[in-house]
């Protein structure tokens, strides 16, 4: 590339487009030169799209909060895909990203490979892959799912792992949707909310005694609050702020007054 073309490319899109416009009107300009100018423009646009992609990715990752584990597996707890995506989706879409999921060819027998294409509104795209064995057997190697069920379980696992890897989402601790924030089974050790929130949760736990039953977890309580439309269909008590908890307590007192 000549020094002149290098300077034009470094200058930016406006100068490239100006030069292309002038060259297109000049009958003396050869086809070869026009092709070089168009190639230069394509390189510039590709480079700018990649810059926009990287800048948007950095911004999106900075906004991603930590996600707590709330689902019970065979031997541990994990964060459900729907919870991770519910939190991540509004953030990454606001920065111009969209995700396209599909199965990719996998050379490992009885394994599956998942592909995620990350598209950005600026035009750049990146592909990510993750593969793993089919989840159709229990801890003792005995089949416990049909082929379709095992495939769905594996894809769900791979998808949430890829999603957290792409946007650097941190999965930490355990929330209390499965086991209560107030009473805990013997031997359980859990991080507690900040003091004001903890006191509000304790108050709410006592208040909900007539509808939550005697099991020491928030599953029934959260379900009842959702059925009364006091919290949203995807909300759980331990994710609420102190202000939200106070509002929930007030609405629950009214609702329970009608029940009792």
N, C-alpha and C positions, 0 to 999 in steps of 0.2 A: 504494500500500500504506500502511495506517495505521501510525503510530508503534509501536503495540502489536504489530502483526504483524512489523514490522521487528525489534523487540527479541526476539520469539519466535524468528524465523529465525536471528538472531545467537547465541541462547542454545544451540542445538543440538537434536539429534534427540529427546532425552528430553522436553523441554518441549513440543515440537511434538506428539509422540505423546500426551502427557498431555492437552493441550488438545483434540486430535481425539477422544480417548476421552470426555472430558467433554461435548464438543459433540454427539457421536453419541447420548448418553443424554438430551440436553435437547431436548424436542419443540419448544421455542420457537426453536431455531436453524434458520435458513433453509437451503435447499439451496444457495443462492448462497454463503453463508458457508462451508458444508462444502466446496464445490468450491475455494474460495480457500485453505482450510486444507490440502486434499490437494495443491493446486498448490504451496503453500509447502513441504510435505514433499518433494515431488519435486525441487524446486530445491535443497533442502538436500542430499538424497541424491546428486544429480548433482554438486554442488560438492564434496562429501566424496569421492566416487569419483574425481573428477579430481585432488584433492589426493593421494589414495593412489597413484594412477597416477604422478604426477610424482615423489613421494617414492621410490617403488619404482624408477623409471627412473634416478634419480640414483644410488641405491645399486647397481643392477645395472651401470651404466656404470663406476662406481668399481672394480668387481671384474673388469672385462674386461681380460685381459692383452693384450700385443702379440702379433700373429700373424705368423710369418715366412713368406716365400714358399718354396714347395717344388715347384711344378709348372712344367714347361717349356712355354711357348707357342711361337708362331711366331717372335717376335722378343724375347721377354722371359720372365721368370718371374712366377708369380702364386701366390696362396694358394688352394687348392682349396676349393670350397664345403663339402665334407664335413669338412674340417679345421676351418674356421671354425665350423661348426655344432657339431662335436664339442666344441669348447672353450666356445662360447657357450651351448649348450642347457642344461646343468646350472645355469648361473648365472642366466639369465633365467627359467627355470621355478621356481627356488627363490624368486624374488621375485614369483611369481604371474602371470607373463606366458605367453601362448601366441600363436602366429602362425598366421594362415590365409592361404594363398597362392592366388591365382587370376589368370586373364588378364582384363584390363580392355579396354574399347573403345579403340581407337587410331585417330585420324584421319589418321595419316601413312601413306601407301602403302608397302608392303613393310617396315613397322616392326611391332613388337609392344610391348604395354604390360603390365607386371606390377603387380599390386596386392597389398599386404600389409596385412592387418588385424591390428593389435596389440591383443590382448584382455588385460585385467587382471582378476584374481579379485575386485577391488573393484567391478567393473561398468563402468568407463570403457573406451573403445576409441578408437583412432586409426587412420586410414587413410594409407598411404604408397604412392606410385606412382613408377615409373621405366620409361622406354621407350627403345628403341634399334632400329637396323636389324637385319634378320635376318642371322645369321652363316652364310651359305651360300656365300661366295666367298673365294678366297684373296687374297694381297697384290696379284696382277695382275688381279683382277676376274673370274677364271675360277671357275665353279662348282666347288666341291670337296666339297659335301655334298648329300644329298637334302633336300627341304623339311622333313621331320620331324627330321632330324639338325640342320639349321640352327636350327630352332625350339628344340630341346632345348638346344643350345649357347648360344643367346641367353638363354633363360630362366635357365640356370645362371649366366651372367654377371650378369644383372640381379638375380638373387636374392642372390648373394653381395655385390653392391654395396649393395643395399638393407639387407641384414642388418648390414653394417658401418656403414652410415650411421645406422640406427635406434639401435644400441647404442654408437655412437662407438668401434668397434673399430679399432685402429691396425694397418695392415699395413706391416711394416718388413722391410728387409734381405732376405737369402736364407738358408735353412737348408741343411744339407749332405746331405740325403737323396739328391739328384740327383748331387752331386759331393762327393767325400770331404772330411772335416774334416782328415785328415792330409795326403795328397798332393793337389796342385791342378794342373790343366792350366796350361801356360805362359801368363802374362799375367793369370791370374785373381786378383782381389783380393777377399778375404772377411773379415768380422769373425770373430775366433776366440773360443772360449769362455773363461771365466775360467781362470787357470792350473791349478788342481787338476783341473778337468774336462778341460782340453786334454791334460794329461799322461795322464789315464785313457783318453781317446779314442785317443791315440797308442798306448798299450799295447794296447788292444783291437784297433786296426787291425792291428798286427803279429801279434797272437795269431790273428786270423782269416784270415791269409794262405792257409792250405790250402783254405779254403772260399769266399773272396771273389773269387778270380781276380785278374787283373792290371789290370783297369780301375780308374782312379783315382776311384771313387765308392763311396758307401755303399749303393747299391741292392741289390746281391747280398748284402752283409753283413747288412743289415737283414732281407732276406728269409730268410736262413739262421737268424738269431736268432729270427725269428718261427716258422719251421718247427720249431725245437727248443723252442718255447714258453718261451724265455728272456726275451723281451719280448712285450708284448701285440700283438694284430693291428693296432692303430692307433698303436703307439709307434714312434719313431725314436731312434736313439742320441743325436743332438745335443740332444734335448729332455730327456734324463735328468739327474738330479742326480748329484753325485759319489758319494753313497752308493749310488744305484741302479746307477751304472756299475761300482762295485766289486763289487756283487753279480752283475752281468752277466758281468764278467770271471771271477769264480769259477765260475759255472755253465758258461760257455763252455769253460773249461779242462777241466772234468769231461767235457763233451760231446765235445770234441775228443780227449780221451784215449781215448774209445771209438771215435772215427772212425779215429784213427791206430793 
